[in-house]
Each structure stands twice: as structure tokens, then as C-alpha cells.
Amino acid sequence: MTSFPPTLRQSCLWIHRYTGLAMAAFLIIAGITGTLLAFHDELDDVFNHKLANIESQHKPPLPIATLHDAVISAYPQYQFSSMPTSVALNKSAVFSVDRVRGESAKNQPKAPFQEVYVNPFTSEIIGTRDKEVWAWRNTMYKVFWLHRDLLLGDIGKLILGIVSLIWTINCFIGFYLTFPRAVSANKSQQTALRKPSGKPRASFFKRWLPAWKIRRKTNTFKLNYDLHHAFGLWLWLMLFVIAWSSVGFNLKLVYQPVMQALVGLEGRDEGKGKKQNKPAINTESSSDEATTIGTNMNSTNKVDKANSIAYLSRQAEIAAQKMASTSSSYWECVG
């Protein structure tokens, strides 16, 4: 019996089938964890209810600054630059410990926790949470990192990046496989494919149209086949965006060169370099004051409550002045 070499379609079908089976486990994990993360805050309150939930009281909560002072007094050896913008009446206020990186990390002790929970009505410290510990209250934190890198660090990110790249390629292979089969060059086969009436074969799009439909009155195998075809085509763009964006998250070595070649996208390092090479722009005295505050913040390598509030307040004043001047200029032109 003569064996023929596999055609392009047969090769693509083999690749699509077995790479899809290999990716299935990773996509199931990513899908389930991603669905849970869509309700991260709600689920985290459930798992961490002892620290997150408090009894609501019929009085206004204390100012955020007062709660911040209580946290600093309780843990003076750590920095707490970030503060909650608002506090729910039945939730505790959460303050996160600053992450210390680089050389300064060697001189400061590592905190045994990442979050401090405070009663917003009494400023009492309810407790702390170490997210690195395997505990029921840290379930959503572990779910996040299972989704992000399979809890394997950089190796997990590399695995997910490769899976995402294969998924992206599989999107195009699957799209190609939905096309109707090409007419063979053999004249006898062409004659066999013609209708009994002698009419020529239907157009490409007419033959492609059934791939977009689902036959309901058929057996289970054909139904599953139609579901795979139709849903793959109708949701193709969404699946491609998810797959390619996953490459961007996990495999920048491939993502950045491709996007730079296609749309001129620049990496973070390149963008920073160009910004640094730009000449300085003269600003008004009010902007200079804000810049001075920002420079002082950077020089001390510390953002505390005082200078961060001063900086933001000054920026708000500058924005208000610009809006006022723009509005007055507009009405002068109208008048």
C-alpha cells in the first residue's frame, strides 16, 4: 500500500489537536483562578473575615491620618506610605508595609507581615497578616500567584509564556482549519466534486458558511464538532487577544520585538531613555515648587504622610489654576 506524505492541512490538524490537549490543563487552571480573581476582594473578605470584618457602629470613623499615626506608633521600625482612601463602616482599615528593594533592603529589617488591620472607630490594631504563610486566610493571595506563575516563580512565568505563545499560534492554525477543503488538481476529482446538474462548485464563502453554524439535529460527535468550530470562529478575536496579552505578561522576550515591528511599541527601558534625553521645559514658579517637593521626596528615598500630602495638594492647586486660566481665556475669545 502506497503511503502519501501528509498535506499541510493534515499537519496543522495534528499540531492543533495535540498542542491543544497539552495546553488544556494550564488553560483550565488559568480560567478557574482568573474567574476567582474577578471577585478577589469579596472572596478575600470571606477567607480573612476575622481581620477584615468588624461590627458597624453608629458614629463616623476616625480620620485616615489618625489611623495611620496609630499604625506608625505600633510599628515604628517599618514604613507605611500607602493609606486607604476610604473606609467602609463594617470593614477594618488596611495599611500595607512598604516593600524595600535594592541596597536599602540590606539596612532595614524585613517585616514579618505585609498588612496591618485597624479598627477605624477606635484606632485599635486588630492584627497583622503574613501573606507568605500557607493559611486559610491567604487563600486568594495563593490563588493570585497560582494564576500568575503557577506558584513556581520565574519558571512558572516561563511555562505560562510558552503555553500562551503556542495558544496564539494555535489560534491561527484553528482559523485555517475552518476553511473549506481546497479543490484537488486531479481532473477526475474535480469532476466528482461537481453537482449532478453540471453546475460549478459553490464559492469559497458559501462553502465556509456552515463552519459558523451549529447543526442541532445530529449525533453527539457532529454536535461537539460544530460547537468547537462555531464558538472558535465567533470568539476568535477575544481568544487571540487573551492569548497574545498572556504572552506580553509572561514572555516579553518574544512580545516586545513583535509589537515593536508591528506597531512601533517601545519597551519601558527605551521609553525612559528617550524621556531622559528630552530637554528640560521651563515651568512657572508654582510648578517649580511642586517639583521641589517631589525632588525632596526622591532625594530622601522616602514618601511619608507629610510630604506626600503636600505634594498632592500643590499639584491640585496647580491643576485648578490651569483650569481657571483656560476657562477665562475661552470666555474672552467667545466674548
The 8 nearest C-alpha neighbors of each residue, nearest first, counted from 0:
[[1, 2, 3, 4, 5, 6, 9, 185],
 [0, 2, 3, 4, 5, 6, 9, 185],
 [3, 1, 0, 4, 5, 6, 9, 10],
 [2, 4, 5, 1, 6, 0, 9, 7],
 [5, 3, 6, 2, 7, 9, 10, 1],
 [6, 4, 9, 10, 3, 7, 8, 2],
 [5, 7, 9, 8, 10, 4, 3, 11],
 [8, 6, 10, 9, 11, 5, 12, 4],
 [7, 9, 11, 6, 10, 12, 176, 5],
 [10, 8, 12, 6, 11, 7, 5, 13],
 [9, 11, 7, 13, 12, 8, 6, 14],
 [12, 10, 14, 8, 13, 9, 15, 7],
 [11, 13, 9, 15, 10, 14, 16, 8],
 [12, 14, 10, 16, 11, 15, 9, 17],
 [15, 13, 11, 12, 16, 17, 18, 10],
 [16, 14, 12, 13, 18, 19, 17, 11],
 [17, 15, 13, 19, 14, 18, 12, 20],
 [18, 16, 20, 19, 14, 15, 21, 13],
 [17, 19, 21, 20, 15, 16, 14, 22],
 [20, 18, 22, 17, 16, 21, 15, 23],
 [19, 21, 17, 23, 18, 22, 16, 24],
 [20, 22, 18, 19, 23, 17, 24, 25],
 [23, 21, 19, 20, 25, 24, 18, 26],
 [22, 24, 26, 20, 25, 21, 27, 19],
 [23, 25, 27, 26, 22, 28, 21, 20],
 [26, 24, 28, 27, 22, 23, 29, 159],
 [25, 27, 29, 23, 28, 24, 30, 22],
 [26, 28, 30, 24, 25, 29, 23, 31],
 [29, 27, 25, 31, 26, 30, 32, 24],
 [30, 28, 26, 32, 146, 27, 31, 33],
 [31, 29, 27, 33, 28, 32, 26, 34],
 [30, 32, 34, 28, 33, 29, 27, 35],
 [33, 31, 35, 29, 34, 146, 30, 142],
 [34, 32, 36, 30, 35, 31, 29, 37],
 [33, 35, 31, 37, 32, 36, 30, 38],
 [36, 34, 32, 37, 33, 38, 39, 31],
 [35, 37, 39, 33, 38, 34, 32, 143],
 [36, 38, 34, 35, 39, 33, 40, 32],
 [39, 37, 36, 41, 35, 40, 42, 34],
 [40, 38, 36, 42, 41, 37, 43, 35],
 [41, 39, 43, 42, 38, 44, 36, 37],
 [40, 42, 44, 43, 38, 39, 45, 46],
 [43, 41, 45, 39, 44, 40, 38, 46],
 [42, 44, 40, 46, 45, 41, 47, 139],
 [45, 43, 47, 48, 41, 42, 46, 51],
 [46, 44, 42, 48, 43, 47, 41, 136],
 [45, 47, 136, 43, 44, 48, 135, 42],
 [48, 46, 136, 44, 45, 49, 43, 50],
 [47, 49, 51, 44, 45, 52, 50, 46],
 [50, 48, 47, 51, 52, 53, 46, 44],
 [49, 51, 48, 47, 52, 116, 125, 126],
 [50, 52, 48, 91, 90, 44, 49, 47],
 [53, 51, 90, 48, 50, 89, 91, 49],
 [54, 52, 89, 90, 91, 55, 51, 118],
 [55, 53, 89, 56, 52, 90, 88, 91],
 [54, 56, 89, 88, 53, 57, 90, 58],
 [57, 55, 58, 54, 88, 120, 59, 89],
 [58, 56, 55, 59, 88, 60, 120, 54],
 [57, 59, 56, 60, 120, 55, 88, 61],
 [58, 60, 61, 57, 120, 56, 88, 119],
 [61, 59, 120, 119, 58, 62, 88, 86],
 [60, 62, 120, 119, 63, 65, 59, 66],
 [63, 61, 65, 64, 60, 66, 119, 67],
 [62, 64, 66, 65, 67, 61, 83, 82],
 [63, 65, 67, 62, 66, 68, 304, 61],
 [66, 64, 68, 62, 67, 63, 69, 61],
 [67, 65, 69, 63, 122, 68, 64, 70],
 [66, 68, 64, 70, 65, 69, 63, 71],
 [69, 67, 71, 65, 66, 70, 72, 64],
 [70, 68, 66, 72, 67, 71, 73, 122],
 [69, 71, 73, 67, 72, 68, 74, 66],
 [72, 70, 75, 68, 74, 73, 69, 67],
 [73, 71, 69, 70, 75, 74, 68, 67],
 [72, 74, 70, 71, 75, 69, 124, 68],
 [73, 75, 71, 76, 72, 77, 70, 78],
 [76, 74, 71, 72, 77, 73, 78, 70],
 [75, 77, 74, 78, 108, 71, 107, 110],
 [78, 76, 75, 74, 79, 96, 110, 97],
 [77, 79, 97, 96, 80, 76, 75, 71],
 [80, 78, 96, 97, 81, 95, 94, 77],
 [79, 81, 303, 302, 78, 82, 97, 304],
 [82, 80, 79, 95, 94, 83, 97, 96],
 [81, 83, 94, 84, 80, 67, 63, 79],
 [84, 82, 85, 93, 92, 81, 86, 94],
 [83, 85, 82, 86, 63, 81, 92, 62],
 [86, 84, 83, 87, 63, 92, 82, 62],
 [85, 87, 92, 88, 90, 83, 84, 91],
 [88, 86, 90, 89, 85, 91, 92, 119],
 [87, 89, 55, 90, 86, 56, 60, 54],
 [88, 90, 55, 53, 87, 54, 52, 91],
 [91, 89, 52, 87, 53, 51, 88, 92],
 [90, 92, 118, 51, 117, 116, 52, 119],
 [91, 93, 117, 116, 119, 86, 118, 90],
 [92, 94, 116, 115, 91, 117, 114, 95],
 [95, 93, 115, 114, 82, 116, 79, 96],
 [96, 94, 114, 113, 79, 97, 115, 81],
 [95, 97, 79, 113, 78, 114, 98, 94],
 [98, 96, 78, 79, 99, 95, 80, 77],
 [99, 97, 96, 100, 113, 78, 104, 95],
 [98, 100, 104, 97, 103, 101, 107, 109],
 [101, 99, 104, 103, 98, 102, 105, 97],
 [100, 102, 103, 104, 99, 105, 106, 98],
 [101, 103, 104, 105, 100, 106, 99, 107],
 [102, 104, 105, 106, 101, 100, 107, 99],
 [105, 103, 100, 99, 102, 107, 106, 101],
 [106, 104, 103, 102, 107, 108, 101, 100],
 [105, 107, 103, 104, 108, 102, 109, 99],
 [108, 106, 104, 105, 109, 103, 99, 77],
 [109, 107, 110, 106, 104, 105, 76, 77],
 [108, 110, 111, 107, 104, 99, 77, 112],
 [109, 111, 112, 108, 113, 77, 96, 76],
 [112, 110, 109, 129, 113, 128, 127, 108],
 [113, 111, 129, 110, 128, 114, 127, 130],
 [114, 112, 96, 129, 95, 128, 130, 110],
 [115, 113, 95, 128, 127, 94, 112, 96],
 [114, 116, 127, 94, 93, 126, 95, 117],
 [117, 115, 93, 125, 126, 92, 91, 127],
 [116, 118, 124, 92, 125, 91, 123, 122],
 [117, 119, 122, 91, 123, 120, 121, 92],
 [120, 118, 60, 122, 61, 121, 92, 117],
 [121, 119, 60, 118, 61, 122, 59, 56],
 [120, 122, 123, 118, 119, 61, 60, 117],
 [123, 121, 118, 66, 119, 117, 120, 69],
 [124, 122, 118, 121, 117, 125, 69, 119],
 [123, 125, 117, 126, 116, 118, 122, 115],
 [126, 124, 117, 116, 123, 118, 50, 127],
 [127, 125, 116, 124, 115, 50, 128, 117],
 [126, 128, 115, 114, 116, 112, 129, 125],
 [129, 127, 114, 112, 130, 113, 115, 126],
 [128, 130, 112, 131, 113, 132, 111, 127],
 [131, 129, 132, 137, 128, 113, 140, 112],
 [130, 132, 129, 133, 137, 112, 140, 141],
 [133, 131, 130, 134, 129, 137, 128, 136],
 [134, 132, 131, 137, 135, 130, 138, 141],
 [133, 135, 137, 136, 132, 138, 130, 131],
 [134, 136, 137, 138, 46, 133, 47, 139],
 [135, 137, 47, 46, 134, 138, 43, 139],
 [138, 136, 140, 135, 134, 139, 130, 141],
 [137, 139, 141, 135, 140, 136, 142, 46],
 [140, 138, 142, 141, 137, 43, 143, 39],
 [139, 141, 143, 137, 142, 138, 144, 130],
 [142, 140, 144, 138, 143, 139, 145, 137],
 [141, 143, 139, 145, 140, 144, 32, 146],
 [144, 142, 146, 140, 141, 145, 147, 139],
 [143, 145, 147, 146, 141, 150, 142, 148],
 [146, 144, 149, 150, 142, 143, 147, 148],
 [147, 145, 143, 144, 29, 32, 149, 148],
 [146, 148, 144, 145, 143, 149, 156, 150],
 [147, 149, 155, 156, 150, 152, 145, 144],
 [150, 148, 145, 155, 151, 146, 147, 144],
 [151, 149, 145, 148, 144, 152, 155, 141],
 [152, 150, 155, 149, 154, 148, 153, 156],
 [151, 153, 155, 154, 148, 150, 156, 149],
 [152, 154, 156, 155, 157, 151, 148, 158],
 [155, 153, 157, 156, 152, 151, 158, 148],
 [156, 154, 148, 151, 158, 149, 157, 153],
 [157, 155, 148, 153, 159, 249, 154, 158],
 [156, 158, 160, 154, 155, 159, 153, 161],
 [159, 157, 155, 161, 160, 156, 162, 154],
 [158, 160, 162, 156, 161, 157, 163, 155],
 [161, 159, 249, 250, 157, 163, 246, 158],
 [160, 162, 164, 158, 163, 159, 157, 165],
 [161, 163, 159, 165, 160, 164, 166, 158],
 [164, 162, 166, 160, 242, 161, 246, 165],
 [163, 165, 161, 167, 166, 162, 246, 160],
 [166, 164, 162, 168, 167, 163, 169, 161],
 [167, 165, 169, 163, 164, 168, 242, 162],
 [166, 168, 164, 170, 242, 169, 165, 243],
 [169, 167, 165, 170, 166, 171, 164, 172],
 [168, 170, 166, 172, 167, 171, 173, 165],
 [169, 171, 167, 173, 168, 172, 174, 166],
 [170, 172, 174, 169, 173, 168, 175, 167],
 [173, 171, 169, 175, 174, 170, 176, 11],
 [172, 174, 176, 170, 175, 171, 169, 177],
 [175, 173, 171, 172, 176, 177, 170, 232],
 [174, 176, 172, 173, 177, 178, 171, 8],
 [175, 177, 173, 178, 174, 172, 8, 12],
 [178, 176, 175, 174, 210, 179, 173, 228],
 [177, 179, 176, 175, 207, 180, 174, 210],
 [180, 178, 207, 206, 181, 177, 203, 176],
 [179, 181, 178, 182, 8, 176, 177, 183],
 [180, 182, 183, 179, 178, 203, 184, 8],
 [183, 181, 184, 180, 189, 188, 192, 185],
 [184, 182, 185, 181, 188, 189, 186, 180],
 [183, 185, 186, 182, 189, 188, 187, 181],
 [186, 184, 183, 188, 187, 189, 182, 190],
 [187, 185, 189, 188, 184, 190, 183, 191],
 [186, 188, 190, 189, 185, 191, 192, 184],
 [187, 189, 191, 190, 186, 185, 192, 183],
 [190, 188, 186, 192, 187, 191, 185, 193],
 [189, 191, 187, 188, 193, 192, 186, 194],
 [192, 190, 188, 189, 193, 187, 194, 186],
 [191, 193, 189, 190, 188, 194, 200, 182],
 [194, 192, 190, 191, 200, 199, 197, 198],
 [193, 195, 196, 197, 198, 192, 199, 200],
 [196, 194, 197, 193, 198, 191, 192, 190],
 [197, 195, 194, 198, 193, 199, 200, 192],
 [196, 198, 195, 194, 193, 199, 190, 200],
 [197, 199, 196, 194, 193, 200, 195, 201],
 [200, 198, 193, 201, 197, 194, 192, 202],
 [199, 201, 193, 202, 198, 192, 194, 203],
 [202, 200, 205, 206, 199, 203, 204, 198],
 [203, 201, 205, 204, 206, 200, 207, 199],
 [202, 204, 206, 205, 207, 201, 179, 178],
 [205, 203, 207, 206, 202, 208, 201, 179],
 [204, 206, 202, 208, 207, 203, 201, 209],
 [205, 207, 203, 204, 208, 179, 202, 201],
 [208, 206, 204, 205, 179, 209, 210, 178],
 [207, 209, 205, 210, 206, 211, 204, 212],
 [210, 208, 212, 211, 207, 206, 213, 205],
 [211, 209, 208, 212, 207, 228, 229, 177],
 [212, 210, 229, 209, 208, 232, 228, 213],
 [213, 211, 209, 210, 229, 214, 225, 208],
 [214, 212, 225, 215, 226, 229, 222, 211],
 [215, 213, 216, 217, 222, 212, 225, 221],
 [214, 216, 217, 213, 222, 218, 221, 225],
 [217, 215, 214, 218, 222, 213, 219, 221],
 [216, 218, 215, 214, 221, 222, 219, 220],
 [219, 217, 221, 220, 222, 216, 215, 223],
 [218, 220, 222, 221, 223, 217, 224, 215],
 [219, 221, 223, 222, 218, 224, 217, 225],
 [222, 220, 224, 223, 219, 218, 225, 217],
 [221, 223, 219, 225, 224, 220, 226, 218],
 [224, 222, 226, 220, 225, 221, 227, 219],
 [223, 225, 221, 227, 222, 226, 220, 228],
 [226, 224, 228, 222, 213, 227, 223, 229],
 [225, 227, 223, 229, 224, 228, 230, 222],
 [226, 228, 224, 225, 230, 229, 231, 223],
 [229, 227, 225, 231, 226, 230, 210, 224],
 [228, 230, 211, 232, 226, 231, 227, 225],
 [229, 231, 233, 232, 227, 226, 234, 228],
 [232, 230, 228, 229, 235, 234, 233, 227],
 [233, 231, 235, 229, 230, 234, 228, 211],
 [232, 234, 230, 235, 231, 229, 211, 236],
 [235, 233, 231, 237, 232, 236, 230, 238],
 [234, 236, 232, 238, 231, 237, 233, 239],
 [235, 237, 239, 238, 234, 240, 233, 232],
 [238, 236, 240, 239, 234, 235, 241, 242],
 [239, 237, 235, 241, 236, 240, 242, 234],
 [238, 240, 242, 236, 237, 241, 243, 235],
 [241, 239, 237, 243, 242, 238, 244, 236],
 [242, 240, 238, 244, 239, 243, 245, 237],
 [243, 241, 239, 245, 167, 163, 240, 244],
 [242, 244, 246, 245, 240, 241, 167, 239],
 [243, 245, 247, 246, 241, 242, 240, 248],
 [246, 244, 248, 242, 247, 243, 163, 241],
 [245, 247, 243, 250, 160, 244, 249, 163],
 [246, 248, 244, 254, 245, 251, 249, 250],
 [249, 247, 245, 246, 250, 244, 251, 160],
 [248, 250, 160, 156, 246, 247, 251, 245],
 [251, 249, 160, 246, 252, 247, 253, 248],
 [250, 252, 254, 253, 247, 255, 249, 248],
 [251, 253, 250, 254, 255, 256, 247, 249],
 [254, 252, 251, 250, 255, 256, 257, 246],
 [255, 253, 251, 247, 257, 256, 252, 258],
 [254, 256, 258, 257, 251, 253, 259, 252],
 [257, 255, 259, 258, 254, 253, 260, 252],
 [258, 256, 260, 254, 259, 255, 261, 253],
 [257, 259, 261, 255, 260, 264, 256, 262],
 [258, 260, 263, 264, 256, 257, 261, 262],
 [259, 261, 257, 258, 263, 262, 256, 264],
 [262, 260, 258, 259, 263, 257, 264, 256],
 [263, 261, 264, 259, 258, 260, 257, 265],
 [264, 262, 259, 260, 261, 265, 258, 257],
 [263, 265, 259, 258, 262, 266, 255, 260],
 [266, 264, 269, 259, 270, 263, 267, 255],
 [265, 267, 269, 268, 270, 255, 264, 259],
 [268, 266, 270, 269, 271, 265, 272, 264],
 [267, 269, 271, 270, 266, 272, 265, 273],
 [270, 268, 272, 266, 271, 267, 265, 273],
 [269, 271, 267, 273, 272, 268, 265, 266],
 [272, 270, 274, 268, 269, 273, 267, 275],
 [271, 273, 269, 275, 270, 274, 268, 276],
 [274, 272, 276, 270, 275, 271, 269, 277],
 [275, 273, 271, 277, 276, 272, 270, 278],
 [274, 276, 272, 273, 277, 271, 278, 270],
 [277, 275, 273, 274, 272, 278, 271, 279],
 [276, 278, 274, 275, 273, 279, 280, 272],
 [279, 277, 276, 280, 275, 274, 281, 273],
 [278, 280, 277, 281, 276, 275, 282, 274],
 [281, 279, 282, 278, 277, 283, 287, 286],
 [282, 280, 279, 283, 287, 286, 284, 278],
 [283, 281, 286, 280, 287, 284, 285, 279],
 [284, 282, 286, 285, 287, 281, 288, 317],
 [283, 285, 287, 286, 288, 282, 289, 281],
 [284, 286, 288, 287, 283, 289, 317, 282],
 [287, 285, 289, 283, 288, 284, 282, 290],
 [288, 286, 284, 290, 285, 289, 291, 283],
 [287, 289, 291, 285, 290, 286, 292, 284],
 [290, 288, 292, 286, 291, 287, 313, 310],
 [289, 291, 293, 287, 292, 288, 294, 286],
 [292, 290, 294, 288, 289, 293, 287, 295],
 [291, 293, 289, 295, 290, 294, 310, 296],
 [292, 294, 290, 296, 291, 295, 289, 297],
 [295, 293, 291, 297, 296, 292, 298, 290],
 [294, 296, 298, 292, 293, 297, 291, 299],
 [295, 297, 293, 294, 299, 298, 302, 301],
 [296, 298, 300, 294, 295, 299, 293, 301],
 [299, 297, 295, 300, 296, 294, 301, 293],
 [298, 300, 301, 297, 296, 295, 302, 294],
 [301, 299, 297, 298, 296, 302, 295, 103],
 [300, 302, 299, 296, 303, 297, 298, 80],
 [303, 301, 296, 80, 307, 306, 304, 300],
 [302, 304, 80, 305, 306, 307, 301, 79],
 [303, 305, 307, 306, 308, 80, 302, 64],
 [306, 304, 308, 303, 307, 309, 302, 310],
 [305, 307, 309, 308, 304, 303, 310, 302],
 [308, 306, 310, 309, 304, 305, 303, 302],
 [309, 307, 311, 310, 306, 305, 312, 304],
 [310, 308, 306, 312, 307, 311, 313, 305],
 [309, 311, 307, 313, 308, 312, 306, 292],
 [312, 310, 314, 308, 313, 309, 315, 307],
 [313, 311, 315, 309, 314, 310, 308, 316],
 [312, 314, 316, 310, 315, 311, 289, 309],
 [313, 315, 311, 317, 316, 312, 318, 310],
 [314, 316, 312, 318, 313, 317, 311, 319],
 [315, 317, 313, 319, 314, 318, 320, 312],
 [318, 316, 314, 320, 315, 319, 321, 313],
 [317, 319, 315, 321, 316, 320, 314, 322],
 [320, 318, 316, 322, 317, 321, 323, 315],
 [321, 319, 323, 317, 322, 318, 324, 316],
 [320, 322, 318, 324, 323, 319, 325, 317],
 [323, 321, 325, 319, 320, 324, 326, 318],
 [322, 324, 320, 326, 321, 325, 319, 327],
 [323, 325, 321, 327, 326, 322, 320, 328],
 [326, 324, 322, 328, 323, 327, 321, 329],
 [325, 327, 329, 323, 324, 328, 322, 330],
 [328, 326, 324, 330, 329, 325, 331, 323],
 [329, 327, 331, 325, 326, 330, 324, 332],
 [328, 330, 326, 332, 327, 331, 325, 333],
 [331, 329, 333, 327, 332, 328, 334, 326],
 [330, 332, 334, 328, 329, 333, 327, 326],
 [331, 333, 329, 330, 334, 328, 327, 326],
 [334, 332, 330, 331, 329, 328, 327, 326],
 [333, 331, 332, 330, 329, 328, 327, 326]]
